[in-house]
Amino acid sequence: MTNIILLCNQGLSTSALVKKMESIIQEDNLSVRVEAHAIDTAQVSAKDADIILLGPQIRYKLNAVKELFPKKPVQVIDMADYGMMNGRAVVEKALKELE
């Protein structure tokens, strides 16, 4: 099971994106779990992540999260994908990074 963790300011703004991603995961029958959490909980909430995705609004925290998790891929979600709630693109880009 692949664990994708999305981080944002409060863990709320990514909730809609998580629902879109879950629909794609179910539709494509992927072995993936996705969760959204507040950036302040990253040290605990992202410890079991295979990949960590940051909401574009906290892109300035990228280096800090990479320092917390130097062995995990950490990326900022594309602003267009985030704005359009393109769950398919976000899932595909995350899985491609893990190949």
mmCIF file as gemmi writes it, N, C-alpha and C atoms, coordinates in Angstrom:
data_model
loop_
_atom_site.group_PDB
_atom_site.id
_atom_site.type_symbol
_atom_site.label_atom_id
_atom_site.label_alt_id
_atom_site.label_comp_id
_atom_site.label_asym_id
_atom_site.label_entity_id
_atom_site.label_seq_id
_atom_site.pdbx_PDB_ins_code
_atom_site.Cartn_x
_atom_site.Cartn_y
_atom_site.Cartn_z
_atom_site.occupancy
_atom_site.B_iso_or_equiv
_atom_site.pdbx_formal_charge
_atom_site.auth_seq_id
_atom_site.auth_asym_id
_atom_site.pdbx_PDB_model_num
ATOM 1 N N . MET Axp A 1 ? 0.854 -1.179 0 1 0 ? 1 A 1
ATOM 2 C CA . MET Axp A 1 ? 0 0 0 1 0 ? 1 A 1
ATOM 3 C C . MET Axp A 1 ? 0.899 1.242 0 1 0 ? 1 A 1
ATOM 4 N N . THR Axp A 2 ? 0.652 2.118 -0.939 1 0 ? 2 A 1
ATOM 5 C CA . THR Axp A 2 ? 1.381 3.379 -1.039 1 0 ? 2 A 1
ATOM 6 C C . THR Axp A 2 ? 0.651 4.431 -0.229 1 0 ? 2 A 1
ATOM 7 N N . ASN Axp A 3 ? 1.387 5.148 0.614 1 0 ? 3 A 1
ATOM 8 C CA . ASN Axp A 3 ? 0.807 6.19 1.451 1 0 ? 3 A 1
ATOM 9 C C . ASN Axp A 3 ? 1.207 7.564 0.924 1 0 ? 3 A 1
ATOM 10 N N . ILE Axp A 4 ? 0.205 8.339 0.514 1 0 ? 4 A 1
ATOM 11 C CA . ILE Axp A 4 ? 0.416 9.706 0.059 1 0 ? 4 A 1
ATOM 12 C C . ILE Axp A 4 ? -0.156 10.629 1.123 1 0 ? 4 A 1
ATOM 13 N N . ILE Axp A 5 ? 0.685 11.527 1.626 1 0 ? 5 A 1
ATOM 14 C CA . ILE Axp A 5 ? 0.244 12.485 2.627 1 0 ? 5 A 1
ATOM 15 C C . ILE Axp A 5 ? 0.281 13.881 2.028 1 0 ? 5 A 1
ATOM 16 N N . LEU Axp A 6 ? -0.843 14.584 2.122 1 0 ? 6 A 1
ATOM 17 C CA . LEU Axp A 6 ? -0.928 15.963 1.691 1 0 ? 6 A 1
ATOM 18 C C . LEU Axp A 6 ? -0.866 16.848 2.926 1 0 ? 6 A 1
ATOM 19 N N . LEU Axp A 7 ? -0.068 17.877 2.848 1 0 ? 7 A 1
ATOM 20 C CA . LEU Axp A 7 ? 0.048 18.821 3.949 1 0 ? 7 A 1
ATOM 21 C C . LEU Axp A 7 ? -0.376 20.21 3.481 1 0 ? 7 A 1
ATOM 22 N N . CYS Axp A 8 ? -1.126 20.911 4.335 1 0 ? 8 A 1
ATOM 23 C CA . CYS Axp A 8 ? -1.493 22.302 4.05 1 0 ? 8 A 1
ATOM 24 C C . CYS Axp A 8 ? -1.558 23.034 5.388 1 0 ? 8 A 1
ATOM 25 N N . ASN Axp A 9 ? -2.041 24.265 5.37 1 0 ? 9 A 1
ATOM 26 C CA . ASN Axp A 9 ? -2.061 25.059 6.604 1 0 ? 9 A 1
ATOM 27 C C . ASN Axp A 9 ? -2.846 24.395 7.72 1 0 ? 9 A 1
ATOM 28 N N . GLN Axp A 10 ? -4.069 24.012 7.449 1 0 ? 10 A 1
ATOM 29 C CA . GLN Axp A 10 ? -4.921 23.426 8.481 1 0 ? 10 A 1
ATOM 30 C C . GLN Axp A 10 ? -5.324 21.982 8.192 1 0 ? 10 A 1
ATOM 31 N N . GLY Axp A 11 ? -5.01 21.473 7.01 1 0 ? 11 A 1
ATOM 32 C CA . GLY Axp A 11 ? -5.458 20.14 6.648 1 0 ? 11 A 1
ATOM 33 C C . GLY Axp A 11 ? -6.868 20.163 6.079 1 0 ? 11 A 1
ATOM 34 N N . LEU Axp A 12 ? -7.448 21.343 5.961 1 0 ? 12 A 1
ATOM 35 C CA . LEU Axp A 12 ? -8.834 21.458 5.5 1 0 ? 12 A 1
ATOM 36 C C . LEU Axp A 12 ? -8.925 21.73 4.006 1 0 ? 12 A 1
ATOM 37 N N . SER Axp A 13 ? -8.096 22.624 3.513 1 0 ? 13 A 1
ATOM 38 C CA . SER Axp A 13 ? -8.226 23.001 2.103 1 0 ? 13 A 1
ATOM 39 C C . SER Axp A 13 ? -7.885 21.856 1.16 1 0 ? 13 A 1
ATOM 40 N N . THR Axp A 14 ? -7.127 20.898 1.639 1 0 ? 14 A 1
ATOM 41 C CA . THR Axp A 14 ? -6.796 19.746 0.796 1 0 ? 14 A 1
ATOM 42 C C . THR Axp A 14 ? -7.837 18.638 0.882 1 0 ? 14 A 1
ATOM 43 N N . SER Axp A 15 ? -8.793 18.76 1.77 1 0 ? 15 A 1
ATOM 44 C CA . SER Axp A 15 ? -9.803 17.701 1.941 1 0 ? 15 A 1
ATOM 45 C C . SER Axp A 15 ? -10.587 17.439 0.664 1 0 ? 15 A 1
ATOM 46 N N . ALA Axp A 16 ? -10.951 18.489 -0.055 1 0 ? 16 A 1
ATOM 47 C CA . ALA Axp A 16 ? -11.69 18.312 -1.304 1 0 ? 16 A 1
ATOM 48 C C . ALA Axp A 16 ? -10.821 17.592 -2.333 1 0 ? 16 A 1
ATOM 49 N N . LEU Axp A 17 ? -9.542 17.937 -2.374 1 0 ? 17 A 1
ATOM 50 C CA . LEU Axp A 17 ? -8.625 17.271 -3.301 1 0 ? 17 A 1
ATOM 51 C C . LEU Axp A 17 ? -8.459 15.801 -2.927 1 0 ? 17 A 1
ATOM 52 N N . VAL Axp A 18 ? -8.379 15.511 -1.65 1 0 ? 18 A 1
ATOM 53 C CA . VAL Axp A 18 ? -8.267 14.123 -1.192 1 0 ? 18 A 1
ATOM 54 C C . VAL Axp A 18 ? -9.478 13.316 -1.668 1 0 ? 18 A 1
ATOM 55 N N . LYS Axp A 19 ? -10.66 13.872 -1.581 1 0 ? 19 A 1
ATOM 56 C CA . LYS Axp A 19 ? -11.868 13.16 -2.043 1 0 ? 19 A 1
ATOM 57 C C . LYS Axp A 19 ? -11.776 12.853 -3.535 1 0 ? 19 A 1
ATOM 58 N N . LYS Axp A 20 ? -11.29 13.815 -4.314 1 0 ? 20 A 1
ATOM 59 C CA . LYS Axp A 20 ? -11.119 13.595 -5.761 1 0 ? 20 A 1
ATOM 60 C C . LYS Axp A 20 ? -10.077 12.506 -6.004 1 0 ? 20 A 1
ATOM 61 N N . MET Axp A 21 ? -8.993 12.55 -5.252 1 0 ? 21 A 1
ATOM 62 C CA . MET Axp A 21 ? -7.938 11.541 -5.393 1 0 ? 21 A 1
ATOM 63 C C . MET Axp A 21 ? -8.46 10.163 -5.012 1 0 ? 21 A 1
ATOM 64 N N . GLU Axp A 22 ? -9.239 10.077 -3.939 1 0 ? 22 A 1
ATOM 65 C CA . GLU Axp A 22 ? -9.791 8.788 -3.513 1 0 ? 22 A 1
ATOM 66 C C . GLU Axp A 22 ? -10.705 8.197 -4.582 1 0 ? 22 A 1
ATOM 67 N N . SER Axp A 23 ? -11.45 9.051 -5.269 1 0 ? 23 A 1
ATOM 68 C CA . SER Axp A 23 ? -12.317 8.57 -6.355 1 0 ? 23 A 1
ATOM 69 C C . SER Axp A 23 ? -11.488 7.931 -7.464 1 0 ? 23 A 1
ATOM 70 N N . ILE Axp A 24 ? -10.39 8.571 -7.821 1 0 ? 24 A 1
ATOM 71 C CA . ILE Axp A 24 ? -9.501 8.052 -8.86 1 0 ? 24 A 1
ATOM 72 C C . ILE Axp A 24 ? -8.847 6.748 -8.394 1 0 ? 24 A 1
ATOM 73 N N . ILE Axp A 25 ? -8.409 6.726 -7.165 1 0 ? 25 A 1
ATOM 74 C CA . ILE Axp A 25 ? -7.77 5.528 -6.608 1 0 ? 25 A 1
ATOM 75 C C . ILE Axp A 25 ? -8.736 4.344 -6.653 1 0 ? 25 A 1
ATOM 76 N N . GLN Axp A 26 ? -9.978 4.59 -6.257 1 0 ? 26 A 1
ATOM 77 C CA . GLN Axp A 26 ? -10.985 3.528 -6.278 1 0 ? 26 A 1
ATOM 78 C C . GLN Axp A 26 ? -11.311 3.123 -7.716 1 0 ? 26 A 1
ATOM 79 N N . GLU Axp A 27 ? -11.508 4.11 -8.576 1 0 ? 27 A 1
ATOM 80 C CA . GLU Axp A 27 ? -11.847 3.854 -9.979 1 0 ? 27 A 1
ATOM 81 C C . GLU Axp A 27 ? -10.771 3.025 -10.68 1 0 ? 27 A 1
ATOM 82 N N . ASP Axp A 28 ? -9.511 3.34 -10.401 1 0 ? 28 A 1
ATOM 83 C CA . ASP Axp A 28 ? -8.395 2.644 -11.036 1 0 ? 28 A 1
ATOM 84 C C . ASP Axp A 28 ? -7.922 1.425 -10.243 1 0 ? 28 A 1
ATOM 85 N N . ASN Axp A 29 ? -8.591 1.145 -9.118 1 0 ? 29 A 1
ATOM 86 C CA . ASN Axp A 29 ? -8.267 -0.005 -8.273 1 0 ? 29 A 1
ATOM 87 C C . ASN Axp A 29 ? -6.787 -0.002 -7.857 1 0 ? 29 A 1
ATOM 88 N N . LEU Axp A 30 ? -6.34 1.134 -7.365 1 0 ? 30 A 1
ATOM 89 C CA . LEU Axp A 30 ? -4.946 1.285 -6.943 1 0 ? 30 A 1
ATOM 90 C C . LEU Axp A 30 ? -4.808 0.962 -5.463 1 0 ? 30 A 1
ATOM 91 N N . SER Axp A 31 ? -3.65 0.474 -5.093 1 0 ? 31 A 1
ATOM 92 C CA . SER Axp A 31 ? -3.355 0.198 -3.696 1 0 ? 31 A 1
ATOM 93 C C . SER Axp A 31 ? -2.666 1.424 -3.097 1 0 ? 31 A 1
ATOM 94 N N . VAL Axp A 32 ? -3.475 2.449 -2.869 1 0 ? 32 A 1
ATOM 95 C CA . VAL Axp A 32 ? -2.962 3.738 -2.416 1 0 ? 32 A 1
ATOM 96 C C . VAL Axp A 32 ? -3.889 4.276 -1.334 1 0 ? 32 A 1
ATOM 97 N N . ARG Axp A 33 ? -3.281 4.845 -0.312 1 0 ? 33 A 1
ATOM 98 C CA . ARG Axp A 33 ? -4.038 5.545 0.729 1 0 ? 33 A 1
ATOM 99 C C . ARG Axp A 33 ? -3.594 6.998 0.712 1 0 ? 33 A 1
ATOM 100 N N . VAL Axp A 34 ? -4.542 7.908 0.805 1 0 ? 34 A 1
ATOM 101 C CA . VAL Axp A 34 ? -4.221 9.334 0.786 1 0 ? 34 A 1
ATOM 102 C C . VAL Axp A 34 ? -4.906 10.014 1.964 1 0 ? 34 A 1
ATOM 103 N N . GLU Axp A 35 ? -4.166 10.903 2.621 1 0 ? 35 A 1
ATOM 104 C CA . GLU Axp A 35 ? -4.69 11.639 3.777 1 0 ? 35 A 1
ATOM 105 C C . GLU Axp A 35 ? -4.196 13.075 3.71 1 0 ? 35 A 1
ATOM 106 N N . ALA Axp A 36 ? -4.965 13.98 4.308 1 0 ? 36 A 1
ATOM 107 C CA . ALA Axp A 36 ? -4.572 15.379 4.42 1 0 ? 36 A 1
ATOM 108 C C . ALA Axp A 36 ? -4.377 15.733 5.893 1 0 ? 36 A 1
ATOM 109 N N . HIS Axp A 37 ? -3.331 16.503 6.154 1 0 ? 37 A 1
ATOM 110 C CA . HIS Axp A 37 ? -3.028 16.921 7.524 1 0 ? 37 A 1
ATOM 111 C C . HIS Axp A 37 ? -2.496 18.348 7.529 1 0 ? 37 A 1
ATOM 112 N N . ALA Axp A 38 ? -2.564 18.965 8.676 1 0 ? 38 A 1
ATOM 113 C CA . ALA Axp A 38 ? -1.989 20.294 8.854 1 0 ? 38 A 1
ATOM 114 C C . ALA Axp A 38 ? -0.465 20.185 8.889 1 0 ? 38 A 1
ATOM 115 N N . ILE Axp A 39 ? 0.198 21.168 8.324 1 0 ? 39 A 1
ATOM 116 C CA . ILE Axp A 39 ? 1.66 21.178 8.28 1 0 ? 39 A 1
ATOM 117 C C . ILE Axp A 39 ? 2.265 21.089 9.679 1 0 ? 39 A 1
ATOM 118 N N . ASP Axp A 40 ? 1.595 21.656 10.669 1 0 ? 40 A 1
ATOM 119 C CA . ASP Axp A 40 ? 2.115 21.635 12.038 1 0 ? 40 A 1
ATOM 120 C C . ASP Axp A 40 ? 2.184 20.237 12.624 1 0 ? 40 A 1
ATOM 121 N N . THR Axp A 41 ? 1.486 19.28 12.021 1 0 ? 41 A 1
ATOM 122 C CA . THR Axp A 41 ? 1.503 17.902 12.52 1 0 ? 41 A 1
ATOM 123 C C . THR Axp A 41 ? 2.408 17.003 11.682 1 0 ? 41 A 1
ATOM 124 N N . ALA Axp A 42 ? 3.158 17.582 10.767 1 0 ? 42 A 1
ATOM 125 C CA . ALA Axp A 42 ? 3.93 16.796 9.792 1 0 ? 42 A 1
ATOM 126 C C . ALA Axp A 42 ? 4.857 15.773 10.429 1 0 ? 42 A 1
ATOM 127 N N . GLN Axp A 43 ? 5.526 16.146 11.489 1 0 ? 43 A 1
ATOM 128 C CA . GLN Axp A 43 ? 6.498 15.234 12.091 1 0 ? 43 A 1
ATOM 129 C C . GLN Axp A 43 ? 5.864 13.899 12.481 1 0 ? 43 A 1
ATOM 130 N N . VAL Axp A 44 ? 4.619 13.924 12.895 1 0 ? 44 A 1
ATOM 131 C CA . VAL Axp A 44 ? 3.904 12.7 13.272 1 0 ? 44 A 1
ATOM 132 C C . VAL Axp A 44 ? 3.077 12.164 12.105 1 0 ? 44 A 1
ATOM 133 N N . SER Axp A 45 ? 2.286 13.037 11.475 1 0 ? 45 A 1
ATOM 134 C CA . SER Axp A 45 ? 1.329 12.58 10.467 1 0 ? 45 A 1
ATOM 135 C C . SER Axp A 45 ? 1.979 12.084 9.181 1 0 ? 45 A 1
ATOM 136 N N . ALA Axp A 46 ? 3.183 12.541 8.878 1 0 ? 46 A 1
ATOM 137 C CA . ALA Axp A 46 ? 3.824 12.151 7.621 1 0 ? 46 A 1
ATOM 138 C C . ALA Axp A 46 ? 4.929 11.11 7.803 1 0 ? 46 A 1
ATOM 139 N N . LYS Axp A 47 ? 5.109 10.624 9 1 0 ? 47 A 1
ATOM 140 C CA . LYS Axp A 47 ? 6.228 9.692 9.242 1 0 ? 47 A 1
ATOM 141 C C . LYS Axp A 47 ? 6.101 8.391 8.461 1 0 ? 47 A 1
ATOM 142 N N . ASP Axp A 48 ? 4.878 7.949 8.16 1 0 ? 48 A 1
ATOM 143 C CA . ASP Axp A 48 ? 4.693 6.702 7.412 1 0 ? 48 A 1
ATOM 144 C C . ASP Axp A 48 ? 4.402 6.939 5.93 1 0 ? 48 A 1
ATOM 145 N N . ALA Axp A 49 ? 4.555 8.174 5.485 1 0 ? 49 A 1
ATOM 146 C CA . ALA Axp A 49 ? 4.281 8.508 4.083 1 0 ? 49 A 1
ATOM 147 C C . ALA Axp A 49 ? 5.341 7.905 3.163 1 0 ? 49 A 1
ATOM 148 N N . ASP Axp A 50 ? 4.899 7.514 1.978 1 0 ? 50 A 1
ATOM 149 C CA . ASP Axp A 50 ? 5.844 7.133 0.929 1 0 ? 50 A 1
ATOM 150 C C . ASP Axp A 50 ? 6.228 8.372 0.126 1 0 ? 50 A 1
ATOM 151 N N . ILE Axp A 51 ? 5.307 9.328 0.05 1 0 ? 51 A 1
ATOM 152 C CA . ILE Axp A 51 ? 5.548 10.603 -0.603 1 0 ? 51 A 1
ATOM 153 C C . ILE Axp A 51 ? 4.716 11.659 0.118 1 0 ? 51 A 1
ATOM 154 N N . ILE Axp A 52 ? 5.279 12.847 0.232 1 0 ? 52 A 1
ATOM 155 C CA . ILE Axp A 52 ? 4.615 13.963 0.898 1 0 ? 52 A 1
ATOM 156 C C . ILE Axp A 52 ? 4.377 15.054 -0.137 1 0 ? 52 A 1
ATOM 157 N N . LEU Axp A 53 ? 3.133 15.512 -0.205 1 0 ? 53 A 1
ATOM 158 C CA . LEU Axp A 53 ? 2.761 16.564 -1.139 1 0 ? 53 A 1
ATOM 159 C C . LEU Axp A 53 ? 2.302 17.785 -0.352 1 0 ? 53 A 1
ATOM 160 N N . LEU Axp A 54 ? 2.843 18.938 -0.709 1 0 ? 54 A 1
ATOM 161 C CA . LEU Axp A 54 ? 2.478 20.176 -0.04 1 0 ? 54 A 1
ATOM 162 C C . LEU Axp A 54 ? 1.493 20.962 -0.881 1 0 ? 54 A 1
ATOM 163 N N . GLY Axp A 55 ? 0.493 21.541 -0.23 1 0 ? 55 A 1
ATOM 164 C CA . GLY Axp A 55 ? -0.397 22.454 -0.93 1 0 ? 55 A 1
ATOM 165 C C . GLY Axp A 55 ? 0.406 23.648 -1.414 1 0 ? 55 A 1
ATOM 166 N N . PRO Axp A 56 ? 0.05 24.214 -2.566 1 0 ? 56 A 1
ATOM 167 C CA . PRO Axp A 56 ? 0.816 25.331 -3.123 1 0 ? 56 A 1
ATOM 168 C C . PRO Axp A 56 ? 0.925 26.525 -2.172 1 0 ? 56 A 1
ATOM 169 N N . GLN Axp A 57 ? -0.054 26.696 -1.288 1 0 ? 57 A 1
ATOM 170 C CA . GLN Axp A 57 ? -0.04 27.827 -0.368 1 0 ? 57 A 1
ATOM 171 C C . GLN Axp A 57 ? 1.053 27.716 0.693 1 0 ? 57 A 1
ATOM 172 N N . ILE Axp A 58 ? 1.64 26.53 0.855 1 0 ? 58 A 1
ATOM 173 C CA . ILE Axp A 58 ? 2.741 26.378 1.822 1 0 ? 58 A 1
ATOM 174 C C . ILE Axp A 58 ? 4.027 25.924 1.132 1 0 ? 58 A 1
ATOM 175 N N . ARG Axp A 59 ? 4.17 26.266 -0.126 1 0 ? 59 A 1
ATOM 176 C CA . ARG Axp A 59 ? 5.379 25.887 -0.863 1 0 ? 59 A 1
ATOM 177 C C . ARG Axp A 59 ? 6.638 26.405 -0.175 1 0 ? 59 A 1
ATOM 178 N N . TYR Axp A 60 ? 6.517 27.491 0.566 1 0 ? 60 A 1
ATOM 179 C CA . TYR Axp A 60 ? 7.663 28.053 1.277 1 0 ? 60 A 1
ATOM 180 C C . TYR Axp A 60 ? 8.189 27.124 2.373 1 0 ? 60 A 1
ATOM 181 N N . LYS Axp A 61 ? 7.423 26.1 2.734 1 0 ? 61 A 1
ATOM 182 C CA . LYS Axp A 61 ? 7.844 25.125 3.759 1 0 ? 61 A 1
ATOM 183 C C . LYS Axp A 61 ? 8.547 23.905 3.154 1 0 ? 61 A 1
ATOM 184 N N . LEU Axp A 62 ? 8.735 23.897 1.842 1 0 ? 62 A 1
ATOM 185 C CA . LEU Axp A 62 ? 9.304 22.733 1.157 1 0 ? 62 A 1
ATOM 186 C C . LEU Axp A 62 ? 10.628 22.292 1.764 1 0 ? 62 A 1
ATOM 187 N N . ASN Axp A 63 ? 11.568 23.196 1.917 1 0 ? 63 A 1
ATOM 188 C CA . ASN Axp A 63 ? 12.879 22.813 2.448 1 0 ? 63 A 1
ATOM 189 C C . ASN Axp A 63 ? 12.804 22.313 3.881 1 0 ? 63 A 1
ATOM 190 N N . ALA Axp A 64 ? 11.942 22.914 4.69 1 0 ? 64 A 1
ATOM 191 C CA . ALA Axp A 64 ? 11.791 22.471 6.084 1 0 ? 64 A 1
ATOM 192 C C . ALA Axp A 64 ? 11.257 21.046 6.138 1 0 ? 64 A 1
ATOM 193 N N . VAL Axp A 65 ? 10.289 20.715 5.281 1 0 ? 65 A 1
ATOM 194 C CA . VAL Axp A 65 ? 9.735 19.356 5.261 1 0 ? 65 A 1
ATOM 195 C C . VAL Axp A 65 ? 10.773 18.375 4.723 1 0 ? 65 A 1
ATOM 196 N N . LYS Axp A 66 ? 11.532 18.788 3.722 1 0 ? 66 A 1
ATOM 197 C CA . LYS Axp A 66 ? 12.604 17.92 3.207 1 0 ? 66 A 1
ATOM 198 C C . LYS Axp A 66 ? 13.644 17.642 4.282 1 0 ? 66 A 1
ATOM 199 N N . GLU Axp A 67 ? 13.92 18.615 5.123 1 0 ? 67 A 1
ATOM 200 C CA . GLU Axp A 67 ? 14.863 18.405 6.226 1 0 ? 67 A 1
ATOM 201 C C . GLU Axp A 67 ? 14.309 17.436 7.26 1 0 ? 67 A 1
ATOM 202 N N . LEU Axp A 68 ? 12.997 17.52 7.513 1 0 ? 68 A 1
ATOM 203 C CA . LEU Axp A 68 ? 12.36 16.586 8.449 1 0 ? 68 A 1
ATOM 204 C C . LEU Axp A 68 ? 12.388 15.157 7.928 1 0 ? 68 A 1
ATOM 205 N N . PHE Axp A 69 ? 12.236 15.007 6.607 1 0 ? 69 A 1
ATOM 206 C CA . PHE Axp A 69 ? 12.134 13.688 5.983 1 0 ? 69 A 1
ATOM 207 C C . PHE Axp A 69 ? 13.116 13.589 4.804 1 0 ? 69 A 1
ATOM 208 N N . PRO Axp A 70 ? 14.412 13.526 5.091 1 0 ? 70 A 1
ATOM 209 C CA . PRO Axp A 70 ? 15.411 13.552 4.009 1 0 ? 70 A 1
ATOM 210 C C . PRO Axp A 70 ? 15.38 12.332 3.089 1 0 ? 70 A 1
ATOM 211 N N . LYS Axp A 71 ? 14.763 11.244 3.506 1 0 ? 71 A 1
ATOM 212 C CA . LYS Axp A 71 ? 14.735 10.032 2.68 1 0 ? 71 A 1
ATOM 213 C C . LYS Axp A 71 ? 13.415 9.843 1.946 1 0 ? 71 A 1
ATOM 214 N N . LYS Axp A 72 ? 12.507 10.813 2.083 1 0 ? 72 A 1
ATOM 215 C CA . LYS Axp A 72 ? 11.202 10.714 1.42 1 0 ? 72 A 1
ATOM 216 C C . LYS Axp A 72 ? 11.097 11.77 0.332 1 0 ? 72 A 1
ATOM 217 N N . PRO Axp A 73 ? 10.431 11.425 -0.785 1 0 ? 73 A 1
ATOM 218 C CA . PRO Axp A 73 ? 10.18 12.468 -1.779 1 0 ? 73 A 1
ATOM 219 C C . PRO Axp A 73 ? 9.145 13.457 -1.241 1 0 ? 73 A 1
ATOM 220 N N . VAL Axp A 74 ? 9.441 14.731 -1.416 1 0 ? 74 A 1
ATOM 221 C CA . VAL Axp A 74 ? 8.548 15.804 -0.99 1 0 ? 74 A 1
ATOM 222 C C . VAL Axp A 74 ? 8.374 16.733 -2.182 1 0 ? 74 A 1
ATOM 223 N N . GLN Axp A 75 ? 7.122 16.994 -2.546 1 0 ? 75 A 1
ATOM 224 C CA . GLN Axp A 75 ? 6.844 17.848 -3.692 1 0 ? 75 A 1
ATOM 225 C C . GLN Axp A 75 ? 5.738 18.832 -3.356 1 0 ? 75 A 1
ATOM 226 N N . VAL Axp A 76 ? 5.714 19.928 -4.119 1 0 ? 76 A 1
ATOM 227 C CA . VAL Axp A 76 ? 4.61 20.875 -4.038 1 0 ? 76 A 1
ATOM 228 C C . VAL Axp A 76 ? 3.614 20.495 -5.131 1 0 ? 76 A 1
ATOM 229 N N . ILE Axp A 77 ? 2.343 20.438 -4.78 1 0 ? 77 A 1
ATOM 230 C CA . ILE Axp A 77 ? 1.307 20.126 -5.763 1 0 ? 77 A 1
ATOM 231 C C . ILE Axp A 77 ? 1.231 21.279 -6.768 1 0 ? 77 A 1
ATOM 232 N N . ASP Axp A 78 ? 1.171 20.919 -8.029 1 0 ? 78 A 1
ATOM 233 C CA . ASP Axp A 78 ? 1.045 21.905 -9.088 1 0 ? 78 A 1
ATOM 234 C C . ASP Axp A 78 ? -0.169 22.813 -8.823 1 0 ? 78 A 1
ATOM 235 N N . MET Axp A 79 ? 0.048 24.119 -8.925 1 0 ? 79 A 1
ATOM 236 C CA . MET Axp A 79 ? -1.012 25.067 -8.592 1 0 ? 79 A 1
ATOM 237 C C . MET Axp A 79 ? -2.254 24.891 -9.469 1 0 ? 79 A 1
ATOM 238 N N . ALA Axp A 80 ? -2.072 24.614 -10.745 1 0 ? 80 A 1
ATOM 239 C CA . ALA Axp A 80 ? -3.215 24.409 -11.637 1 0 ? 80 A 1
ATOM 240 C C . ALA Axp A 80 ? -3.982 23.147 -11.248 1 0 ? 80 A 1
ATOM 241 N N . ASP Axp A 81 ? -3.263 22.059 -10.965 1 0 ? 81 A 1
ATOM 242 C CA . ASP Axp A 81 ? -3.918 20.813 -10.545 1 0 ? 81 A 1
ATOM 243 C C . ASP Axp A 81 ? -4.674 21.022 -9.241 1 0 ? 81 A 1
ATOM 244 N N . TYR Axp A 82 ? -4.063 21.768 -8.331 1 0 ? 82 A 1
ATOM 245 C CA . TYR Axp A 82 ? -4.693 22.042 -7.034 1 0 ? 82 A 1
ATOM 246 C C . TYR Axp A 82 ? -5.943 22.893 -7.22 1 0 ? 82 A 1
ATOM 247 N N . GLY Axp A 83 ? -5.816 23.96 -7.988 1 0 ? 83 A 1
ATOM 248 C CA . GLY Axp A 83 ? -6.929 24.875 -8.196 1 0 ? 83 A 1
ATOM 249 C C . GLY Axp A 83 ? -8.113 24.223 -8.896 1 0 ? 83 A 1
ATOM 250 N N . MET Axp A 84 ? -7.806 23.31 -9.813 1 0 ? 84 A 1
ATOM 251 C CA . MET Axp A 84 ? -8.867 22.625 -10.549 1 0 ? 84 A 1
ATOM 252 C C . MET Axp A 84 ? -9.3 21.329 -9.869 1 0 ? 84 A 1
ATOM 253 N N . MET Axp A 85 ? -8.689 21.034 -8.714 1 0 ? 85 A 1
ATOM 254 C CA . MET Axp A 85 ? -8.979 19.805 -7.982 1 0 ? 85 A 1
ATOM 255 C C . MET Axp A 85 ? -8.83 18.585 -8.895 1 0 ? 85 A 1
ATOM 256 N N . ASN Axp A 86 ? -7.725 18.567 -9.642 1 0 ? 86 A 1
ATOM 257 C CA . ASN Axp A 86 ? -7.45 17.493 -10.591 1 0 ? 86 A 1
ATOM 258 C C . ASN Axp A 86 ? -6.803 16.323 -9.85 1 0 ? 86 A 1
ATOM 259 N N . GLY Axp A 87 ? -7.637 15.535 -9.203 1 0 ? 87 A 1
ATOM 260 C CA . GLY Axp A 87 ? -7.157 14.403 -8.418 1 0 ? 87 A 1
ATOM 261 C C . GLY Axp A 87 ? -6.366 13.406 -9.234 1 0 ? 87 A 1
ATOM 262 N N . ARG Axp A 88 ? -6.776 13.18 -10.47 1 0 ? 88 A 1
ATOM 263 C CA . ARG Axp A 88 ? -6.062 12.229 -11.326 1 0 ? 88 A 1
ATOM 264 C C . ARG Axp A 88 ? -4.62 12.676 -11.558 1 0 ? 88 A 1
ATOM 265 N N . ALA Axp A 89 ? -4.429 13.93 -11.888 1 0 ? 89 A 1
ATOM 266 C CA . ALA Axp A 89 ? -3.08 14.426 -12.155 1 0 ? 89 A 1
ATOM 267 C C . ALA Axp A 89 ? -2.205 14.337 -10.907 1 0 ? 89 A 1
ATOM 268 N N . VAL Axp A 90 ? -2.764 14.661 -9.767 1 0 ? 90 A 1
ATOM 269 C CA . VAL Axp A 90 ? -1.986 14.625 -8.524 1 0 ? 90 A 1
ATOM 270 C C . VAL Axp A 90 ? -1.573 13.19 -8.19 1 0 ? 90 A 1
ATOM 271 N N . VAL Axp A 91 ? -2.509 12.251 -8.306 1 0 ? 91 A 1
ATOM 272 C CA . VAL Axp A 91 ? -2.191 10.842 -8.044 1 0 ? 91 A 1
ATOM 273 C C . VAL Axp A 91 ? -1.138 10.345 -9.03 1 0 ? 91 A 1
ATOM 274 N N . GLU Axp A 92 ? -1.332 10.617 -10.311 1 0 ? 92 A 1
ATOM 275 C CA . GLU Axp A 92 ? -0.392 10.132 -11.329 1 0 ? 92 A 1
ATOM 276 C C . GLU Axp A 92 ? 1.007 10.699 -11.133 1 0 ? 92 A 1
ATOM 277 N N . LYS Axp A 93 ? 1.114 11.981 -10.811 1 0 ? 93 A 1
ATOM 278 C CA . LYS Axp A 93 ? 2.427 12.593 -10.599 1 0 ? 93 A 1
ATOM 279 C C . LYS Axp A 93 ? 3.109 12.013 -9.356 1 0 ? 93 A 1
ATOM 280 N N . ALA Axp A 94 ? 2.338 11.768 -8.306 1 0 ? 94 A 1
ATOM 281 C CA . ALA Axp A 94 ? 2.915 11.186 -7.093 1 0 ? 94 A 1
ATOM 282 C C . ALA Axp A 94 ? 3.433 9.776 -7.356 1 0 ? 94 A 1
ATOM 283 N N . LEU Axp A 95 ? 2.63 8.969 -8.037 1 0 ? 95 A 1
ATOM 284 C CA . LEU Axp A 95 ? 3.044 7.582 -8.325 1 0 ? 95 A 1
ATOM 285 C C . LEU Axp A 95 ? 4.231 7.549 -9.27 1 0 ? 95 A 1
ATOM 286 N N . LYS Axp A 96 ? 4.279 8.478 -10.221 1 0 ? 96 A 1
ATOM 287 C CA . LYS Axp A 96 ? 5.417 8.532 -11.144 1 0 ? 96 A 1
ATOM 288 C C . LYS Axp A 96 ? 6.695 8.861 -10.387 1 0 ? 96 A 1
ATOM 289 N N . GLU Axp A 97 ? 6.602 9.755 -9.428 1 0 ? 97 A 1
ATOM 290 C CA . GLU Axp A 97 ? 7.775 10.115 -8.608 1 0 ? 97 A 1
ATOM 291 C C . GLU Axp A 97 ? 8.295 8.908 -7.83 1 0 ? 97 A 1
ATOM 292 N N . LEU Axp A 98 ? 7.414 7.996 -7.48 1 0 ? 98 A 1
ATOM 293 C CA . LEU Axp A 98 ? 7.806 6.834 -6.679 1 0 ? 98 A 1
ATOM 294 C C . LEU Axp A 98 ? 8.352 5.671 -7.528 1 0 ? 98 A 1
ATOM 295 N N . GLU Axp A 99 ? 8.259 5.787 -8.851 1 0 ? 99 A 1
ATOM 296 C CA . GLU Axp A 99 ? 8.748 4.694 -9.71 1 0 ? 99 A 1
ATOM 297 C C . GLU Axp A 99 ? 10.25 4.537 -9.616 1 0 ? 99 A 1
